[in-house]
């Protein structure tokens, strides 16, 4: 859980958590994957739960902070122009676990509304999958697959267990529900800022029109 926490918490302060944390952990998690593959080939029990890189499909489905759930939540409730525009531009990338347009566009960095689910939703996913794999309800990972594959496909291929994909589907529903109240609050704040900006624009336009009328009146006089 410390690994998952750091992976996403660093993004909140503007640091690429994946680059920092995985520079240390990826070799360990790759070794876990190799040992699981050896155990599977030998017909023995696999011992490791998390392996690089399929573990990202569990923790950070859609990219950092479980970004796919964040995007779906925004599609459901967002009314502000900013959130709708960024979601349209960057949302499709989260299907392939590319979340940078969302992380930088919303933005997540120093975002007091979204940092809580961004950090803790992946930790919840990790805890649930850890329990299910440790109790052999779903299979463990032993095949490395490309990280850009959609997460349910990654999990099904990495474990050769269709139940892993089913659990992922149930978890994405839970993740969206967890994100929804935070996205609503953030969107409400953006709508206030949007209204203030529109008011300022109207005042500037009105002032410009009045100035133009006065200038025209002076010339006519």
TAKARA-V731937 format. One line per field, one symbol per residue. psi: psi as a letter, one per 40 degrees, with the letter a starting at -180 (. if undefined). A space follows every 50 residues. Layout:
psi->???
This chain:
psi->ddddddddddddeehhdddddedddddddddddddddddddefihidhdh iheddddddgheahffddddddddddehdidddddddddedddedffhed ddddddidhfhededdddddddddddddddddddefdiiihehhiheeii ddddddddefhddddddddddddddddddddddddddddddddddddddd dddddddddddddddddddd.
